[in-house]
Amino acid sequence: MTDKKLVLTTCGSLEESRTIAKALVERQLAACVNIVPQVESIYRWKGKIESATEWLLLIKTTEGAFERLRGALAELHSYEVPECIEIAIEDGSEKYLEWIGESVR
């Protein structure tokens, strides 16, 4: 088990995805953010089934930065309830995991 985390969120546009990704890396809350283009999401919102094209962000961070990252997502995101799901990274390339730790403050 490591202290490294993968955080998932979605955005409604490529522009917003890039803005959030850049801000998280600039603030050293994320080592890297991958933007996966145009995923289709089907979800229930305010009692209705909705469908939307979204951009999925895969955010690499650390346990110590997660709370600040979650706060930054709430600040930067246009969604009323932005997705913020943390997944533990149990193992991986040693050098890559070290790089995440060195890149996040």
C-alpha positions in Angstrom: 0.0 0.0 0.0 1.2 3.5 -0.8 0.1 7.0 0.1 -0.6 7.7 -3.6 -4.2 8.3 -4.8 -6.1 8.4 -8.1 -8.9 10.9 -8.0 -11.7 10.9 -10.6 -13.8 13.8 -11.7 -15.7 14.7 -14.8 -16.2 18.1 -16.6 -18.7 19.3 -19.1 -16.1 20.7 -21.6 -12.6 20.3 -22.7 -11.8 23.9 -21.8 -13.0 23.4 -18.2 -11.1 20.1 -18.0 -7.9 21.8 -19.1 -8.4 24.8 -16.7 -8.9 22.5 -13.7 -6.0 20.1 -14.7 -3.6 23.0 -15.1 -4.7 24.6 -11.8 -4.2 21.4 -9.9 -0.7 20.8 -11.3 0.3 24.5 -10.8 -0.9 24.4 -7.2 1.1 21.1 -6.7 -2.0 19.3 -5.7 -1.6 16.8 -8.6 1.5 15.4 -10.3 -0.4 14.7 -13.5 -3.9 14.9 -14.8 -5.0 12.8 -17.8 -8.0 14.1 -19.7 -10.0 11.3 -21.3 -12.2 12.9 -24.0 -15.8 12.6 -24.5 -17.1 9.9 -22.3 -20.9 9.5 -22.2 -22.4 9.7 -18.7 -26.0 8.6 -17.9 -27.1 9.6 -14.4 -30.0 10.6 -12.2 -30.2 14.3 -11.4 -33.0 16.0 -9.6 -35.3 13.1 -10.2 -34.7 12.8 -14.0 -32.5 10.5 -16.0 -29.9 12.6 -17.8 -27.3 12.0 -20.4 -24.2 14.1 -21.1 -20.9 14.1 -22.9 -18.2 14.7 -20.4 -14.4 14.7 -20.1 -13.0 12.4 -17.4 -10.0 13.6 -15.4 -7.6 11.0 -13.9 -5.8 12.9 -11.2 -2.6 11.5 -9.6 -2.0 12.8 -6.1 -1.1 11.9 -2.5 -3.2 11.1 0.6 -1.8 14.3 2.2 -3.0 16.5 -0.6 -6.4 15.0 -1.1 -8.4 17.3 1.2 -6.9 20.4 -0.5 -7.5 18.9 -3.9 -11.1 18.2 -3.0 -11.5 21.9 -1.9 -9.9 23.1 -5.1 -12.3 21.0 -7.2 -15.2 22.5 -5.4 -13.8 26.0 -6.0 -12.8 25.5 -9.7 -15.6 23.3 -11.0 -18.8 24.6 -12.7 -20.9 21.6 -11.5 -23.2 22.1 -8.5 -22.0 18.7 -7.2 -18.7 17.8 -8.9 -17.6 14.2 -8.8 -14.7 13.6 -6.5 -13.8 9.9 -6.0 -10.5 8.9 -4.4 -9.1 5.5 -5.3 -6.1 4.1 -3.4 -3.0 3.2 -5.5 -1.8 0.0 -3.8 1.3 -0.5 -5.9 3.0 0.6 -9.1 6.2 1.6 -10.7 8.5 2.6 -7.9 10.0 5.5 -9.8 6.6 6.8 -11.0 5.2 6.7 -7.5 8.3 8.5 -6.2 7.7 11.2 -8.9 4.1 11.7 -7.8 5.4 12.2 -4.2 8.0 14.7 -5.4 5.6 16.6 -7.5 2.8 17.1 -4.9 3.2 19.3 -1.9 
